[in-house]
Amino acid sequence: MQEPEKTRPECEQPWVGDLNELVQFADRGIVSKTLVDCPKVKIIVFGMKTGQTISGHSVGMPATIHVLNGRGNIQIGETEYEGKAGSIYYLPAGLYHALTSTDDLVFLLNLFR
């Protein structure tokens, strides 16, 4: 018998924030900030300075990448896309992906468990 999922009190309340105030950049390294971390979803905002790269990898759960500001090359599987403000991508679990910013880039990553 499976144990029921444990629910954290903060996951039972709405979360409201201003992404313009929360996003940060660093000359050395990519800055990520977890906004929501609940049993079924995790939401992370990323700030990447021009030229920074997230190496190719895959994750074991479906995800979306939503570009909020800036530009970047987003490789999904064997296809490369030019991500820009307003672009959104759905990635099934296990799909290879990588990102390189061509301008200061801000995006939301949503992971669905």
LOLO-66491 format. One record per residue (C-alpha): y, x, z; chain. Coordinates in pm, 1 decimal, padded with zeros to 6 digits. Last residue first. Layout:
<atoms>
+----------+----------+----------+-------+
:        y :        x :        z : chain :
+----------+----------+----------+-------+
:        Y :        X :        Z :     A :
...
+----------+----------+----------+-------+
</atoms>
This chain:
<atoms>
+----------+----------+----------+-------+
:        y :        x :        z : chain :
+----------+----------+----------+-------+
:  01538.6 :  00597.4 : -01035.7 :     A :
:  01838.2 :  00555.6 : -01266.2 :     A :
:  02066.3 :  00857.4 : -01296.2 :     A :
:  02429.5 :  00799.3 : -01396.7 :     A :
:  02626.0 :  01104.4 : -01510.7 :     A :
:  02999.7 :  01057.0 : -01541.0 :     A :
:  03201.8 :  01290.5 : -01759.3 :     A :
:  03512.9 :  01508.3 : -01752.0 :     A :
:  03565.0 :  01785.1 : -02006.7 :     A :
:  03834.4 :  02052.5 : -02041.1 :     A :
:  03804.6 :  02124.4 : -02413.5 :     A :
:  03507.2 :  02248.3 : -02618.5 :     A :
:  03272.6 :  02180.8 : -02325.4 :     A :
:  02908.0 :  02269.6 : -02381.4 :     A :
:  02633.2 :  02025.4 : -02285.7 :     A :
:  02251.4 :  02027.3 : -02295.9 :     A :
:  01974.1 :  01766.9 : -02333.2 :     A :
:  01593.2 :  01743.4 : -02343.8 :     A :
:  01452.4 :  01391.4 : -02295.8 :     A :
:  01219.2 :  01349.4 : -01995.2 :     A :
:  01336.3 :  01004.0 : -01892.5 :     A :
:  01524.4 :  00817.8 : -02165.7 :     A :
:  01879.5 :  00936.3 : -02232.2 :     A :
:  02158.9 :  00687.1 : -02299.4 :     A :
:  02486.4 :  00826.4 : -02433.7 :     A :
:  02845.5 :  00709.4 : -02392.7 :     A :
:  03155.6 :  00822.3 : -02578.8 :     A :
:  03488.4 :  00684.8 : -02451.1 :     A :
:  03668.5 :  01017.2 : -02430.3 :     A :
:  03492.7 :  01261.6 : -02662.8 :     A :
:  03140.2 :  01388.8 : -02714.6 :     A :
:  03067.0 :  01557.6 : -03045.6 :     A :
:  02694.7 :  01501.8 : -03091.4 :     A :
:  02406.3 :  01743.7 : -03145.1 :     A :
:  02059.1 :  01621.4 : -03239.9 :     A :
:  01734.7 :  01800.4 : -03150.8 :     A :
:  01676.1 :  01611.3 : -02825.2 :     A :
:  02022.7 :  01527.3 : -02704.2 :     A :
:  02276.0 :  01806.2 : -02754.3 :     A :
:  02624.5 :  01723.3 : -02633.3 :     A :
:  02911.5 :  01925.6 : -02773.8 :     A :
:  03224.3 :  01869.3 : -02569.8 :     A :
:  03559.8 :  01699.4 : -02561.3 :     A :
:  03816.2 :  01594.0 : -02304.2 :     A :
:  03825.9 :  01288.2 : -02081.7 :     A :
:  03588.9 :  01011.5 : -01964.1 :     A :
:  03262.9 :  01101.8 : -02138.4 :     A :
:  02982.8 :  00872.4 : -02020.7 :     A :
:  02637.7 :  01031.9 : -01987.0 :     A :
:  02358.8 :  00787.9 : -01910.1 :     A :
:  02026.5 :  00860.6 : -01745.9 :     A :
:  01659.3 :  00764.5 : -01740.9 :     A :
:  01441.0 :  00955.2 : -01493.8 :     A :
:  01231.7 :  01272.9 : -01489.4 :     A :
:  01510.9 :  01505.5 : -01593.5 :     A :
:  01533.3 :  01737.0 : -01893.9 :     A :
:  01699.2 :  02074.4 : -01945.1 :     A :
:  01927.4 :  02265.0 : -02179.3 :     A :
:  02190.1 :  02476.0 : -02009.4 :     A :
:  02510.6 :  02315.5 : -01882.3 :     A :
:  02783.5 :  02514.4 : -02051.6 :     A :
:  03146.5 :  02608.2 : -01984.4 :     A :
:  03371.0 :  02686.7 : -02280.8 :     A :
:  03669.9 :  02475.0 : -02177.2 :     A :
:  03656.3 :  02390.2 : -01806.9 :     A :
:  03390.1 :  02142.9 : -01693.0 :     A :
:  03448.1 :  01863.5 : -01439.5 :     A :
:  03148.2 :  01644.6 : -01354.0 :     A :
:  03127.4 :  01303.9 : -01183.5 :     A :
:  02790.7 :  01203.0 : -01033.7 :     A :
:  02634.4 :  00859.0 : -00991.3 :     A :
:  02285.0 :  00822.4 : -00842.0 :     A :
:  02090.3 :  00499.3 : -00877.1 :     A :
:  01778.8 :  00326.1 : -00742.6 :     A :
:  01747.1 :  00460.3 : -00386.4 :     A :
:  02119.9 :  00525.2 : -00345.2 :     A :
:  02338.7 :  00829.5 : -00402.8 :     A :
:  02690.2 :  00728.5 : -00511.7 :     A :
:  02987.9 :  00956.1 : -00578.7 :     A :
:  02812.2 :  01290.6 : -00612.3 :     A :
:  03069.1 :  01553.6 : -00705.8 :     A :
:  03014.1 :  01814.3 : -00973.5 :     A :
:  03222.8 :  02123.0 : -01045.8 :     A :
:  03103.6 :  02361.4 : -01315.1 :     A :
:  03126.1 :  02730.7 : -01249.2 :     A :
:  03390.3 :  02997.4 : -01240.5 :     A :
:  03728.5 :  02876.4 : -01360.6 :     A :
:  03689.6 :  02566.0 : -01145.4 :     A :
:  03771.6 :  02203.5 : -01223.4 :     A :
:  03794.8 :  01895.8 : -01003.3 :     A :
:  03746.0 :  01522.0 : -01051.5 :     A :
:  03811.6 :  01298.1 : -00751.5 :     A :
:  04176.7 :  01202.7 : -00802.0 :     A :
:  04139.9 :  01096.8 : -01165.7 :     A :
:  03809.2 :  00933.3 : -01073.6 :     A :
:  03985.0 :  00689.4 : -00841.3 :     A :
:  03725.2 :  00538.9 : -00610.8 :     A :
:  03551.7 :  00217.3 : -00511.7 :     A :
:  03200.6 :  00189.5 : -00367.5 :     A :
:  03068.0 : -00153.2 : -00279.7 :     A :
:  02851.7 : -00182.3 :  00030.5 :     A :
:  02473.1 : -00206.0 :  00070.0 :     A :
:  02420.0 :  00151.3 : -00045.4 :     A :
:  02635.2 :  00279.6 :  00241.8 :     A :
:  02387.1 :  00130.6 :  00490.2 :     A :
:  02103.0 :  00337.6 :  00342.1 :     A :
:  01807.0 :  00142.5 :  00214.8 :     A :
:  01454.0 :  00263.8 :  00268.6 :     A :
:  01225.0 :  00160.7 : -00011.8 :     A :
:  00924.0 : -00040.3 :  00101.5 :     A :
:  00610.1 :  00162.2 :  00168.8 :     A :
:  00342.4 :  00131.8 : -00096.7 :     A :
:  00000.0 :  00000.0 :  00000.0 :     A :
+----------+----------+----------+-------+
</atoms>
